[in-house]
């Protein structure tokens, strides 16, 4: 098992998407440890302020598989594919 640290944030319907993301991460990774949340201004574009936090967990997934599943969670919650 390896420790992972993930940045989580949103500036669109912040509480809704962060809660949904944390629920999905808990299903994927199990117990999560959360940092305090903080607000930061959008940088490089006009937009609402972001709500951000860091999540830590442990996983047996490899880096590539973890990345694939995290991207899948983002897409399932409306993040556009880039």
Buried (B, 14 or more C-beta within 10 A) or exposed (E): EEEBEBEBBBBEEBEEBBEBBBEBBEEBBEEBEEEEBEEEEEEEEEEEEBBBBBBBBBBEBEEEEBEEBBEEBBEEBEBEEE
